[in-house]
């Protein structure tokens, strides 16, 4: 075999996707999901490694734009569908794909690469850093009450079929309005809205079909939620679980009305929440946060493909003038000293021979880039070194974001 990845030909997609499914356990994907993935795959940006006629390595890169601190949408490669056949592990297949992919991303003029990691230990060696976290909760709705804001009772709620086009359009407009407000959110291109309402029966696993509730005021849609119900009875008592998948709203009253609706669904006693931003306001609606059983874990990983353009693309919470000594053996064009100067209006980041203020690797830059991981915290773990007294505190404050970065869905 050769470890050299090559661009995927459209006619090879089925074998390529079959290899991916095999590497992730071998369970067949529902036909509806498979066809959706076929539609979304950009084969000209996908890579495959072959051993004769057998596909033994897969990797893709969606053409995305991601919100960065300051609200700008920056081109980014959404790295996805990465796998290596169990028979070909530890032969350099993944490294070869990552090498080719990052070279390609650079040639496409995209300063960032993004991914969600099935195994978080894998991608640090390629310069990816954990940049966002996501919040989960298991709320005992039989014992936890809500304190809702004024105006909540003025919001009208109704259930609608989630996959109807007018519903998709209304929900997608609410999603799009939130994209520039929070770092880490991805501007969805046509077709991606279907991933949120894909509902193959084979994947329900005892849950209800996908349901959608709209929040309306004066005839306008001001919020929506997508959810499922998992029925359960124990000794004649109904103890079902509501599983929240998505919730967006344009104002606090609409937001609270949707949470109150989910809390009040008949024959349920638990609300299961996953994938929410760590500063989600529901934590301040519940009157007993302990019985909400909050949990946090890593979500989006970020890789600066081009340090200068990436750092210039975002804004900074406080004025910053710092020289960064960057280590990046995997993308050596990033190595060396960079002077970053910026504030809330803009930034420049250029090569310099000046003495460095902070030393860090591309992985730490990726973690701090969206403002959700502080440089000071990374320094506390020994992953950022302060070379000039006071530089760390100033840079850490500048990189911070007013809102927690959030990836609202996988890719």
C-alpha positions, -999 to +999 in steps of 0.1 A: +000+000+000+009+037-002+002+060+026-002+089+002-037+104+004-055+114-027-086+134-035-118+114-034-135+107-068-173+110-066-177+074-079-156+062-049-179+077-023-198+045-013-166+026-006-152+056+012-182+059+034-184+022+041-148+023+053-157+052+076-187+033+090-165+002+096-139+021+115-166+035+138-180+001+147-195-013+116-232-006+123-250+003+091-262+038+088-299+045+081-304+051+044-318+086+051-287+097+070-264+081+044-280+100+015-278+132+035-241+127+041-236+120+004-253+153-004-232+173+020-198+157+013-176+179-008-156+152-026-131+177-040-121+185-004-122+148+008-092+125+011-088+088+009-059+064+015-061+031-005-045-004-001-051-017-036-089-014-039-096-011-002-101+023+014-082+023+047-082+060+055-109+088+052-110+125+059-131+154+048-131+192+051-164+212+048-162+247+035-174+267+066-174+302+080-172+305+118-179+334+141-149+347+160-147+373+189-160+406+175-186+390+153-166+384+121-173+353+100-139+337+091-134+310+065-126+277+081-122+240+071-146+218+090-125+187+094-148+156+095-154+120+086-118+110+097-110+074+101-083+047+098-091+011+092-084-011+123-060-032+101-039-002+092-034+016+125+000+029+136+013+030+100+013+068+096-020+069+077-036+095+100-005+116+100-003+115+062-039+127+059-035+155+084-003+166+067-020+167+033-052+182+046-035+212+064-014+219+033-046+219+013-064+242+038-036+266+036-037+266-002-074+273-001-068+305+019-086+293+050-068+304+082-086+281+105-094+244+108-121+230+131-131+196+143-150+177+170-129+148+183-142+114+190-111+108+210-096+140+224-061+126+228-056+123+191-055+158+176-032+178+199-001+165+182-015+181+150-019+215+166-056+214+175-066+228+209-099+224+228-116+258+222-151+254+234-170+234+260-206+223+261-230+220+290-252+190+298-279+187+325-303+161+338-331+181+354-356+166+378-387+185+365-409+170+392-390+189+418-373+218+401-393+250+394-386+279+371-387+317+377-397+332+344-394+368+334-422+393+327-439+387+293-435+350+293-473+345+294-477+367+263-458+342+241-480+317+222-467+281+218-477+255+193-464+222+180-457+219+142-442+193+119-404+199+121-395+190+085-420+212+067-403+238+046-419+268+062-409+255+097-374+249+085-372+285+071-385+301+103-362+281+125-332+287+103-338+324+104-336+323+142-304+303+141-289+327+115-297+357+137-277+341+166-246+332+146-228+366+148-236+369+185-215+340+197-180+328+188-178+292+175-211+292+157-211+282+121-230+300+093-249+271+078-250+268+040-282+254+022-287+218+030-273+219+065-307+227+081-317+192+071-292+177+095-311+191+124-344+174+115-331+141+101-353+115+118-348+080+106-369+055+125-339+032+129-322+058+151-349+066+176-341+038+200-373+039+219-378+076+216-406+095+200-403+110+165-387+144+165-411+171+177-410+209+172-426+237+192-427+273+180-429+304+202-448+332+186-457+368+194-479+390+172-477+365+144-439+363+144-419+333+152-396+343+181-383+310+192-383+272+186-373+239+202-366+205+187-370+176+212-380+140+217-398+121+245-386+088+259-417+072+276-411+051+308-434+036+334-423+022+367-449+003+389-477+021+371-461+056+374-451+075+343-415+087+345-407+097+310-378+119+298-378+149+275-346+150+254-338+185+243-320+187+210-321+224+200-336+256+214-332+292+201-351+323+210-349+360+202-356+374+236-358+363+273-395+358+275-396+336+244-367+317+257-383+311+291-416+301+275-399+273+257-381+260+288-414+261+307-431+242+280-404+214+281-407+213+319-444+208+317-448+180+292-472+154+306-461+120+318-424+131+321-403+138+352-369+144+337-355+169+311-322+157+295-301+185+281-269+182+261-247+204+239-257+238+254-233+268+259-217+269+293-233+303+300-268+292+290-293+313+308-315+283+318-291+280+348-306+312+361-342+302+354-341+270+375-347+275+413-327+244+422-295+242+402-282+212+422-311+191+411-303+201+375-270+180+377-248+201+354-219+186+335-193+202+312-171+186+285-149+196+256-166+203+222-149+222+193-112+220+186-095+248+167-063+248+147-047+281+135-035+272+099-021+307+093-013+324+126-011+360+112-044+361+093-062+341+120-052+365+148-060+395+127-094+382+119-108+385+155-112+414+178-098+418+213-117+426+245-090+450+258-061+466+240-032+442+234+004+446+222+022+413+227+050+393+210+042+356+208+069+330+204+050+303+186+061+266+184+045+247+155+065+218+142+036+203+122+030+236+103+065+252+104+054+283+085+038+294+117+069+291+139+087+321+152+078+355+168+046+374+160+037+408+172-001+410+179-015+445+182-053+449+186-084+460+203-122+461+198-118+478+164-093+455+147-059+439+149-026+433+131-003+404+135+031+404+118+065+387+120+090+405+143+125+401+157+115+418+190+119+399+223+090+376+230+065+382+258+048+349+258+058+314+245+033+288+235+025+263+208-001+263+181-023+240+202-025+266+230-033+293+205-062+272+192-075+267+227-075+304+234-086+316+200-123+318+205-121+333+240-134+304+260-100+291+274-079+317+292-042+320+285-037+324+322-053+290+329-031+274+302-001+290+319-011+275+352-008+241+335+026+250+322+015+252+286+020+290+282+052+307+295+053+343+305+086+359+294+079+395+303+062+402+337+026+414+332+023+402+296+002+372+306-025+390+324-029+416+297-030+391+269-054+368+288-078+396+293-076+407+257-083+372+243-114+367+265-150+368+250-180+384+266-201+353+257-189+317+260-180+303+226-203+275+215-206+249+187-243+242+186-242+210+165-217+186+152-205+181+116 
